[in-house]
């Protein structure tokens, strides 16, 4: 997205795309083995107790033998892109100059595939290091429409994920995210606007707004990630890819009446379109 050789200065390119100049020059720094173990455990505790903030996490960790101060725990959870999930104003770590869009789903009944898509990012631990997983999910069926892994939480890999979903499926009416800087950037919102998709945003502390994605994270982590110790990004990508195929096409969901997301997604589509999503 950024071309260092372009006649337009990098700072102006970044400003035009709605991203910070510092992110253009970012190079990932190595994380200590101790911090990686701590981050892995923080991630597990967060899934069990999503309301726990940095103070509670610090105290729980100390009881388990992890000695770390609250500031260090807070630094790590920011790096992991997680936050205590409870309602409070202005919870999202959004970019101060990016516009924020209203939440459009309050009181809405979602009755068909393609009516609402949602997107989120989560932390994925590996044996040495970590990556971020982004998904686009169909709100009606819980079907994962597209996904990507990245070593950084930049806007580009989020855009690539949405572009893949748009290429493979029909354009949704509404696209819901939190107010993270990746999603409020001009590059990201412009993609949705060009496709005439209504943009909906919630705060990261508002767990009910993206509850289906939060449930997906629990399934992915307990049924796949925590059972593995990925040695490389490519291994993580292959293994998580296999799980998502299983999740979509073979894993029954009680909330879907025992159907798989593929089956539930396809059941209201025309017969010719439904066939391509139920043959896996």
Buried (B, 14 or more C-beta within 10 A) or exposed (E): EBEEEEEEEBEEBBBEBBBBBEBBEEEEEEBEEEBBEBBBBBBBBBBEEBEBBBEBBBEBBEEEEBEBEBEBBBBBBEBBBBBBBEEEEEBBEBBEEBEBBEBBBEEEEBEEBBBBBBBBBBBBBBEEBBBBBBBBBBBBBBBBBBBBBBEEBBBBBBBBBBBBBBEEBEEBBBBBBBBBBBBBBBBBBEBBEEEEBBBBBBBBBBBEBBEBBBBBBEBBBEEBBBEBEBEEBEBBBEBBEEBBBBBBBEBEBEEBEEBBBBBBBBBEBEEEEBEEBBEE
